[in-house]
Amino acid sequence: MKKLENKVAVITGGSAGIGRATAIRFVAEGASVAIWDMNRERGEALVGELGAAARFFSVNTSDMAAVEAAVADTLSAFGTIDILINNAGITRDATLMKMTHEQWDQVIDVNLTGVFNCTKAIAPVMVAKGSGRIVNASSVVGLYGNFGQTNYAATKAGVIAMSKVWARELGRKGITVNAVAPGFIATEMVAAMPEEVLAKMREKVPAGRLGAPEEIAAAYVFLASDDAAYINGTTISVDGGITL
């Protein structure tokens, strides 16, 4: 039996990179997916590949009104929401002395407030049915920090803390809340970096390579499945051992 048979999942940032790999894997595992993203062209192209099991919704997750509208549209399309994958995220890197308030605010708005908005809007749907899976995208940066990423690290650490709080609050409602902390993953953005930079990144990983988006998607599938029913409030690092 497929791990996510007859489940409905919302995947934020679902049109590219890890989100795209997640949408493809979830459909393969029997789920219907609502792809929430700002990039309509990529999102609709992915829906064209996935067929009737997928729908695209243009959503700015930092805008609560837009999120609430997307919840209503998703429920209209699929009838329910069983899984929320808070995957959307951005970077605006700079050292502390050079980081602007605009760079700070942009990352906080998407990576932290967006996660709060989506979870706050969807949790009542799960509470009403007495079950649900929420998986939040953190990062090894949120665990150990990284030069030039004050804003990003703050959001990813915040996601871990929020996940623990929500695991306590929602666990008795039949809902699990966990986080995944990816390491260096070979997304399109990373692959575009100079080869010498990529080589240095690979050297830092005990596994000797960058991770694939599909490997993060596999972690999302596990935490969203019945196999992970007793895992709640944890953070799973998928990083090839970089944090050892």
RAUR-V534239 format. One record per run of one state. SS is the DSSP state (hx for helix, st for strand, lp for the rest). FROM is the first residue (numbers start at 0). TO is the last residue. Records with the same first field share a line. If there is no record, write none. Layout:
SS->FROM-TO  FROM-TO
//
This chain:
lp->0-6  12-15  28-30  37-38  58-62  78-81  86-92  94-99  129-130  137-138  144-147  173-173  182-183  185-186  191-193  203-209  211-211  224-224  228-233  238-243
st->7-11  31-36  53-57  82-85  93-93  131-136  148-148  174-181  184-184  210-210  234-237
hx->16-27  39-52  63-77  100-128  139-143  149-172  187-190  194-202  212-223  225-227
//
